[in-house]
Amino acid sequence: MAETMEKPPKVIESKEEEEEEEKSFEELGLDPRLIRALIKKGIDKPTPIQQVAIPLILEGKDVVARAKTGSGKTFAYLLPLLQKLFTDSGSKNKLAPSAFVLVPTRELSQQVYTEVSSLIELCRVQLKVVQLTSSMTASDLRAALVGPPNILVCTPACIPKCFSADVLQSASINSSLEILVLDEADLLLSYGYEDDIKAFTAHIPRRCQCLLMSATSSADVEKLKKLILHNPFILTLPEVGNIKDEVIPKNVQQFWISCSDRDKLLYILSLLKLDLVQKKVLVFTNTIDMGYRLKLFLEKFGIKSAVLNAELPQNSRLHILEEFNAGLFDYLIATDDSQTKEKEETNRESNAERRKSRKHAKQKLDSEFGVVRGIDFKNVHTVINFEMPESAAGYVHRIGRTGRAYSTGASVSLVSPDEMEIFEEIKSVLGNDENNDSNLISPFSLLSKNAVESLRYRAEDIAKSVTKVAVKEARFQDLKKEILNSEKLKAHFEVNPRDLDLLKHDKALSKKPPAPHLRDVPDYLLDPKTQEASKLVKLSRAAMGNNKSMRREGSRKKFRKSKDPLKTFSAEAPKRARKGGIKSEGKDGDDSHKHKKKKSI
Ligand SMILES: Nc1ncnc2c1ncn2[C@@H]1O[C@H](COP(=O)(O)OP(=O)(O)OP(=O)(O)O)[C@@H](O)[C@H]1O
């Protein structure tokens, strides 16, 4: 920790990307081994937050870094942290880890652990990182901390467990701890770790360098800042000072569709079946039942997806994330932690009841689970809000799963009349402003009414067949299967950590294969305008691929709204489509679509 006397904070604002004098990793003073490791990962230049944070952290300063989702905060602290440990001469005599990284969820802990391990491996240095979970026994904790390792990654709840098991002692932390990181700091307190963190502060030595990383600024971040840091450097991207536009990365285009609750299945079917959104797609629902209902519904049309929710065992969840990140399936339906009703039910149970049966406890929602917050889903091009989140912050974190680092992305929110209120709130928090593209949530123009209506009969028919009982049954079966698999997975992945193919999570829940007439949309149902839009989405996907190579060559060309077919094309208004430079083939009712080919997934 830095000086005890409060001084005014040193606020450093990173400049806009265009204006910024870009520095390379070399110029930031990064060790060549780390630079080589980054190149192997396809990373060749630092993001804005990395540009400012890395030199300060290398200098030993306390830092608060606030930068939007997907801006590369993890490497902003991990790279200098590792570099400092490369030269930590006294590490041999340590009794506890030199660096602690505290994160709010197990998923994040796993993610950071994997990232650190891979950097260590690529740099070929003798450093050891361990990850603890609060479900580990005292002997597991002891075994993990033997050595001791150089870096410890865990949730704050693990620290009191280590103290009570006497595998960490105040004196050993006091003599060893050099760097403390609070990652996703805006979430640590909301996940209920305040007491754990407060208790831990008493053991943090004065010399310890403290780093606090967060996507948003909030009262919780301020509280933590006061608790842990003194006179830190406050790093902030230009927008962060103003809550209105701090949050959504500029490279994410946001859209919305107004539809009734009842029509949501029909609309999502139209979006996916007619290829109007780019893959990979992350779909959010507010309840676990709705997640399964959607999966069952889509599967009848031959669209395979996997579900991810807090009820599934941890090993399965990690495996689903890894498979999705590795590109083994394109559609993931996630139920995030806004489903408070289910969570409340879990919380109401007394601890004694929870302890009653370990098997039973396994089936409860995991309070350390965070499907959205901070998880680095790789290459998600589209986020769909099948149901709107309950808060603007929830929206920001959901949308933040796409458009990570320098990649582009899009979001589509299906908004029912009941959800208009939260939608308006979200728009006002984001500062939905016609003059500011990055914050605008535009109507989704690629889907024509005709296209939706042509699928209505089939969608409604199938929706009726996905009954509450069918959903319950599917949820139960899936959970049972995942609990069984979870144990197998654990053993298997300890030996074969890279064997992702072992168990595909997007398998069909129902035994019957989808009917051929539902799998393939017949020609006469295809709307020509929407077909054209679908072609544009494919074109745009190809263009994004090109962008990638342009980026490698150092080009900073922006994906501008005016040139972006997704923004300019309208399936409803041919004039606007032409204005965007897209030649519209045929009018409504023309038969240019009556070709032989069927559209199939
Ligand atoms: N300099 C870089 N160039 C290209 N990609 C990068 C760079 N730095 C990090 N990334 C990649 O960007 C993605 C997002 O990074 P990261 O998870 O650190 O974001 P974040 O700011 O922590 O977001 P969140 O607040 O949502 O957790 C990761 O896949 C990471 O590998």
The ligand as a MOL file (V3000), in Angstrom:
LIG
                    3D

  0  0  0     0  0            999 V3000
M  V30 BEGIN CTAB
M  V30 COUNTS 31 33 0 0 0
M  V30 BEGIN ATOM
M  V30 1 N -3.3700 -5.5970 -26.7240 0
M  V30 2 C -4.3130 -6.4210 -27.1160 0
M  V30 3 N -4.5530 -6.6270 -28.4260 0
M  V30 4 C -5.5240 -7.4790 -28.8460 0
M  V30 5 N -6.2920 -8.2080 -27.9990 0
M  V30 6 C -6.1060 -8.0390 -26.6720 0
M  V30 7 C -5.0990 -7.1510 -26.1690 0
M  V30 8 N -5.1460 -7.2000 -24.8190 0
M  V30 9 C -6.1020 -8.0740 -24.4910 0
M  V30 10 N -6.6850 -8.5890 -25.5940 0
M  V30 11 C -7.7960 -9.5640 -25.6750 0
M  V30 12 O -8.9930 -8.8320 -25.4680 0
M  V30 13 C -9.9690 -9.6250 -24.8100 0
M  V30 14 C -10.5680 -8.8240 -23.6620 0
M  V30 15 O -9.6000 -8.5920 -22.6740 0
M  V30 16 P -9.9600 -8.5920 -21.1070 0
M  V30 17 O -10.7200 -9.8270 -20.7380 0
M  V30 18 O -8.7240 -8.3100 -20.3680 0
M  V30 19 O -10.9460 -7.3640 -21.0490 0
M  V30 20 P -11.4740 -6.6070 -19.7720 0
M  V30 21 O -11.1470 -5.1750 -19.9450 0
M  V30 22 O -10.9880 -7.2780 -18.5200 0
M  V30 23 O -13.0520 -6.8000 -19.9410 0
M  V30 24 P -14.1680 -7.0460 -18.7950 0
M  V30 25 O -14.3160 -5.7690 -18.0450 0
M  V30 26 O -15.3760 -7.4230 -19.5620 0
M  V30 27 O -13.6540 -8.1640 -17.9710 0
M  V30 28 C -9.2420 -10.8810 -24.3900 0
M  V30 29 O -9.5910 -11.9290 -25.2720 0
M  V30 30 C -7.7770 -10.5650 -24.5430 0
M  V30 31 O -7.0160 -11.7070 -24.8740 0
M  V30 END ATOM
M  V30 BEGIN BOND
M  V30 1 1 1 2
M  V30 2 1 2 3
M  V30 3 2 2 7
M  V30 4 2 3 4
M  V30 5 1 4 5
M  V30 6 2 5 6
M  V30 7 1 6 7
M  V30 8 1 6 10
M  V30 9 1 7 8
M  V30 10 2 8 9
M  V30 11 1 9 10
M  V30 12 1 10 11
M  V30 13 1 11 12
M  V30 14 1 11 30
M  V30 15 1 12 13
M  V30 16 1 13 14
M  V30 17 1 13 28
M  V30 18 1 14 15
M  V30 19 1 15 16
M  V30 20 2 16 17
M  V30 21 1 16 18
M  V30 22 1 16 19
M  V30 23 1 19 20
M  V30 24 2 20 21
M  V30 25 1 20 22
M  V30 26 1 20 23
M  V30 27 1 23 24
M  V30 28 2 24 25
M  V30 29 1 24 26
M  V30 30 1 24 27
M  V30 31 1 28 29
M  V30 32 1 28 30
M  V30 33 1 30 31
M  V30 END BOND
M  V30 END CTAB
M  END
